[in-house]
Amino acid sequence: MDTLLLQAHQSLNENSQTDGGALDTLLGGQVGRKMLRGAHLRPIWLEISHPRIYLVLVGLQTLMNNFRVTPPISTSPPGGNLC
């Protein structure tokens, strides 16, 4: 996770005039995927990140917090009888 966030910062510094496609792929795609699979975000990243990266990280962290407090949703009807 740390390596991906370093790459995102480097991409932002190198391509500050572009639309940020590589940045979106790194953050929304790869970092988000790792968080959904159980990787944890170090709190220091929220303190030292560039504002554009910070906003994405806060959004991902909020999403993960919401998933943690949401109870599992049953897909079977009440009583468990599908017929």
Backbone as a chain_set.jsonl record, in Angstrom:
{"seq": "MDTLLLQAHQSLNENSQTDGGALDTLLGGQVGRKMLRGAHLRPIWLEISHPRIYLVLVGLQTLMNNFRVTPPISTSPPGGNLC", "coords": {"N": [[0.832, -1.179, 0.0], [1.918, 1.239, 0.829], [3.858, 1.617, -1.147], [2.268, 1.977, -3.437], [0.977, 4.37, -2.777], [3.153, 6.092, -2.662], [3.885, 5.997, -5.367], [1.619, 7.227, -6.428], [1.893, 9.831, -5.434], [4.283, 10.544, -6.703], [3.46, 10.39, -9.367], [1.594, 12.43, -9.399], [3.245, 14.638, -8.883], [4.936, 14.583, -11.126], [3.212, 14.773, -13.306], [1.526, 17.086, -13.102], [0.0, 18.713, -14.699], [-1.707, 17.165, -16.18], [-4.711, 15.192, -16.762], [-4.917, 13.313, -14.764], [-5.313, 10.548, -15.028], [-3.631, 8.307, -14.566], [-3.22, 8.66, -11.883], [-5.81, 8.323, -10.887], [-6.175, 5.623, -11.506], [-4.234, 4.409, -9.884], [-5.046, 5.197, -7.275], [-7.982, 4.965, -6.975], [-8.345, 2.484, -8.164], [-6.182, 0.501, -7.581], [-5.303, 1.01, -4.869], [-7.796, 1.207, -3.585], [-8.783, -1.366, -4.133], [-6.973, -2.943, -2.683], [-7.61, -2.088, -0.102], [-10.249, -2.985, 0.104], [-9.747, -5.669, 0.171], [-8.638, -6.028, 2.623], [-6.303, -4.652, 3.378], [-4.721, -2.161, 5.375], [-4.876, 1.356, 5.821], [-2.29, 3.478, 6.591], [-2.404, 5.85, 9.199], [-0.712, 8.075, 8.961], [-0.602, 8.732, 6.276], [-2.867, 10.221, 5.808], [-2.189, 12.578, 6.937], [0.057, 13.566, 5.6], [-0.404, 13.593, 2.882], [-0.896, 14.882, -0.455], [-3.443, 17.303, -1.23], [-5.294, 16.412, -3.269], [-4.907, 13.646, -3.286], [-5.422, 13.115, -0.632], [-8.209, 13.586, -0.427], [-9.277, 11.412, -1.866], [-8.301, 9.278, -0.334], [-9.57, 9.732, 2.135], [-12.194, 9.337, 1.347], [-12.105, 6.6, 0.599], [-11.425, 5.494, 3.087], [-13.683, 6.176, 4.584], [-15.616, 4.696, 3.209], [-14.729, 2.093, 3.816], [-15.048, 2.108, 6.611], [-17.824, 2.342, 6.745], [-18.581, -0.11, 5.624], [-17.65, -1.791, 7.635], [-19.388, -1.345, 9.793], [-21.866, -1.999, 8.854], [-24.402, -4.376, 8.984], [-24.448, -7.795, 7.821], [-26.305, -8.51, 4.857], [-29.075, -10.43, 4.308], [-29.853, -12.607, 1.67], [-31.828, -14.386, 1.372], [-35.36, -15.088, 1.613], [-37.582, -14.202, 4.362], [-37.838, -16.77, 6.756], [-36.51, -18.568, 5.212], [-37.327, -20.182, 3.089], [-37.204, -20.834, -0.258], [-39.038, -21.592, -2.205]], "CA": [[0.0, 0.0, 0.0], [2.807, 2.4, 0.892], [4.49, 1.777, -2.457], [1.276, 2.542, -4.348], [0.751, 5.771, -2.432], [4.343, 6.818, -3.12], [3.756, 6.124, -6.815], [0.579, 8.224, -6.692], [2.483, 11.152, -5.195], [5.242, 10.803, -7.772], [2.68, 10.639, -10.576], [1.001, 13.76, -9.264], [4.314, 15.622, -9.013], [5.473, 14.573, -12.481], [2.177, 15.092, -14.301], [0.56, 17.959, -12.438], [-0.818, 19.4, -15.692], [-2.551, 16.213, -16.902], [-6.041, 14.939, -16.196], [-4.806, 12.453, -13.587], [-5.778, 9.184, -15.285], [-2.767, 7.359, -13.858], [-3.478, 8.861, -10.459], [-7.095, 7.681, -10.607], [-5.981, 4.18, -11.553], [-3.491, 4.001, -8.689], [-5.801, 5.399, -6.041], [-9.302, 4.35, -6.988], [-8.277, 1.087, -8.553], [-5.282, -0.4, -6.866], [-5.359, 1.233, -3.419], [-9.141, 0.828, -3.169], [-8.884, -2.832, -4.183], [-6.23, -3.49, -1.544], [-8.368, -1.822, 1.119], [-11.397, -3.898, 0.123], [-9.241, -7.013, 0.468], [-8.165, -6.111, 3.996], [-5.125, -3.837, 3.695], [-5.037, -1.0, 6.194], [-4.249, 2.626, 5.471], [-1.58, 4.066, 7.734], [-2.936, 7.188, 9.483], [0.211, 9.125, 8.565], [-0.892, 9.142, 4.905], [-3.897, 11.265, 5.838], [-1.567, 13.818, 7.404], [1.123, 14.071, 4.737], [-0.743, 13.481, 1.466], [-1.337, 16.015, -1.269], [-4.899, 17.433, -1.07], [-6.049, 15.556, -4.203], [-4.787, 12.267, -2.811], [-6.091, 13.098, 0.664], [-9.659, 13.459, -0.612], [-9.58, 10.035, -2.265], [-8.032, 8.403, 0.807], [-10.639, 9.912, 3.124], [-13.368, 8.663, 0.796], [-11.908, 5.154, 0.726], [-11.473, 5.154, 4.507], [-15.09, 6.268, 4.981], [-16.274, 3.524, 2.638], [-14.36, 0.917, 4.602], [-15.693, 2.227, 7.924], [-19.242, 2.033, 6.561], [-18.704, -1.562, 5.451], [-17.41, -2.458, 8.919], [-20.51, -1.204, 10.722], [-23.1, -2.458, 8.219], [-24.603, -5.812, 9.191], [-24.626, -8.557, 6.577], [-27.662, -8.493, 4.307], [-29.497, -11.767, 3.903], [-30.501, -12.639, 0.354], [-32.941, -15.345, 1.399], [-36.577, -14.502, 2.17], [-37.836, -14.59, 5.77], [-38.215, -18.175, 6.891], [-35.52, -19.342, 4.493], [-37.895, -21.044, 2.062], [-37.127, -20.168, -1.562], [-40.111, -22.035, -3.075]], "C": [[0.88, 1.247, 0.0], [3.451, 2.673, -0.464], [3.523, 2.409, -3.455], [1.025, 4.016, -4.054], [1.951, 6.638, -2.795], [4.296, 7.027, -4.628], [2.711, 7.172, -7.177], [1.115, 9.633, -6.482], [3.482, 11.514, -6.288], [4.526, 11.116, -9.078], [2.071, 12.028, -10.548], [2.051, 14.846, -9.444], [4.833, 15.717, -10.437], [4.469, 15.071, -13.505], [1.11, 16.008, -13.721], [-0.36, 18.672, -13.423], [-1.783, 18.463, -16.425], [-3.864, 15.992, -16.165], [-6.016, 13.991, -15.006], [-5.286, 11.043, -13.788], [-4.958, 8.145, -14.553], [-2.997, 7.451, -12.362], [-4.787, 8.18, -10.063], [-6.964, 6.158, -10.576], [-5.27, 3.683, -10.305], [-4.356, 4.078, -7.451], [-7.119, 4.64, -6.034], [-9.266, 2.873, -7.293], [-7.454, 0.235, -7.623], [-5.333, -0.228, -5.35], [-6.731, 0.834, -2.88], [-9.328, -0.676, -3.133], [-8.162, -3.458, -2.997], [-6.994, -3.266, -0.238], [-9.581, -2.744, 1.223], [-10.978, -5.321, 0.454], [-8.562, -7.1, 1.828], [-6.93, -5.301, 4.344], [-5.556, -2.592, 4.465], [-4.247, 0.216, 5.723], [-3.559, 3.175, 6.714], [-2.097, 5.485, 7.962], [-2.014, 8.324, 9.037], [-0.078, 9.617, 7.145], [-1.959, 10.231, 4.855], [-3.325, 12.604, 6.285], [-0.603, 14.422, 6.388], [0.761, 14.099, 3.252], [-1.124, 14.809, 0.84], [-2.859, 16.107, -1.156], [-5.728, 16.563, -2.021], [-6.035, 14.107, -3.753], [-5.514, 12.107, -1.486], [-7.597, 12.879, 0.513], [-10.056, 12.036, -0.996], [-9.383, 9.092, -1.082], [-9.102, 8.525, 1.88], [-11.913, 9.226, 2.638], [-13.268, 7.15, 0.917], [-11.996, 4.706, 2.18], [-12.91, 5.197, 5.029], [-15.873, 5.074, 4.454], [-15.987, 2.284, 3.461], [-14.997, 0.951, 5.994], [-17.179, 1.898, 7.827], [-19.468, 0.541, 6.365], [-18.533, -2.293, 6.779], [-18.623, -2.413, 9.842], [-21.834, -1.664, 10.131], [-23.26, -3.957, 8.442], [-24.757, -6.516, 7.846], [-26.09, -8.549, 6.138], [-27.989, -9.896, 3.818], [-30.194, -11.693, 2.551], [-31.638, -13.635, 0.301], [-34.172, -14.674, 2.029], [-36.766, -14.926, 3.627], [-38.345, -16.029, 5.832], [-37.284, -19.096, 6.137], [-36.057, -20.257, 3.404], [-37.907, -20.303, 0.73], [-38.277, -20.543, -2.483], [-41.423, -21.405, -2.71]], "O": [[0.621, 2.197, -0.739], [3.574, 3.826, -0.878], [3.914, 3.279, -4.232], [0.878, 4.819, -4.975], [1.787, 7.792, -3.191], [4.628, 8.107, -5.118], [2.897, 7.927, -8.132], [0.82, 10.533, -7.269], [3.522, 12.656, -6.746], [4.941, 12.01, -9.815], [2.039, 12.72, -11.566], [1.787, 15.863, -10.084], [5.14, 16.811, -10.912], [4.849, 15.726, -14.475], [-0.083, 15.728, -13.841], [-1.403, 19.187, -13.02], [-2.6, 18.931, -17.218], [-4.09, 16.538, -15.085], [-7.017, 13.881, -14.298], [-5.641, 10.379, -12.814], [-5.51, 7.206, -13.98], [-2.972, 6.442, -11.657], [-4.86, 7.533, -9.018], [-7.563, 5.49, -9.733], [-5.649, 2.661, -9.733], [-4.401, 3.135, -6.66], [-7.343, 3.776, -5.187], [-10.054, 2.097, -6.753], [-7.978, -0.655, -6.953], [-5.4, -1.217, -4.62], [-6.822, 0.191, -1.834], [-9.955, -1.208, -2.216], [-8.672, -4.391, -2.376], [-7.024, -4.141, 0.628], [-9.903, -3.229, 2.308], [-11.783, -6.098, 0.967], [-7.972, -8.129, 2.159], [-6.539, -5.265, 5.511], [-6.632, -2.043, 4.226], [-3.101, 0.105, 5.288], [-4.182, 3.316, 7.766], [-2.215, 6.251, 7.006], [-2.488, 9.427, 8.762], [0.167, 10.782, 6.834], [-1.95, 11.069, 3.954], [-3.923, 13.651, 6.033], [-0.457, 15.643, 6.315], [1.55, 14.584, 2.442], [-1.603, 15.726, 1.507], [-3.513, 15.076, -0.998], [-6.762, 16.031, -1.617], [-7.052, 13.419, -3.834], [-6.151, 11.082, -1.243], [-8.189, 12.08, 1.24], [-11.057, 11.515, -0.505], [-10.206, 8.205, -0.852], [-9.499, 7.522, 2.474], [-12.628, 8.606, 3.426], [-14.235, 6.49, 1.295], [-12.575, 3.661, 2.475], [-13.306, 4.348, 5.827], [-16.698, 4.505, 5.168], [-16.895, 1.512, 3.77], [-15.438, -0.083, 6.495], [-17.735, 1.253, 8.716], [-20.438, -0.013, 6.881], [-19.197, -3.301, 7.024], [-18.857, -3.357, 10.597], [-22.835, -1.715, 10.846], [-22.355, -4.729, 8.126], [-25.151, -5.9, 6.855], [-26.996, -8.579, 6.971], [-27.259, -10.47, 3.01], [-31.027, -10.816, 2.32], [-32.342, -13.722, -0.705], [-34.034, -13.794, 2.88], [-36.168, -15.907, 4.069], [-39.191, -16.432, 5.034], [-37.27, -20.299, 6.397], [-35.293, -21.044, 2.845], [-38.55, -19.261, 0.604], [-38.48, -19.855, -3.484], [-42.437, -21.677, -3.353]]}, "num_chains": 1, "name": "protein.A"}
